[in-house]
Amino acid sequence: MTKQFKIIVEKHSDGYVAYPLGVKGVVVGEGDTYEDALADVKSAIAFHIETFGSEVFDITR
C-alpha cells in the first residue's frame, strides 16, 4: 500500500525545512537545498511508519 502525504517545504536563511501533513508525531527533514530537505523528510516518514506502524496516519485530515 502506498500512502501519499502533502509535504510542506519552507525556505529559511540557513537552508530548507520540510514536514508532512497527516502524520501523527514530529517528522521533520532539513537540507541545504529543496531537494535535500524533501529527500530527508521522505526518509524520516518511512522510518516513522516503520517504527510506529499505521497508527501514525492522521485519519481526521
ABEGO torsion letter per residue (X at the ends): XBBBBBBBBBBBAAEBBBBBBGBBEBBBBBBABAAAAAAAAAAAAAAAAAAAEAAABBAAX
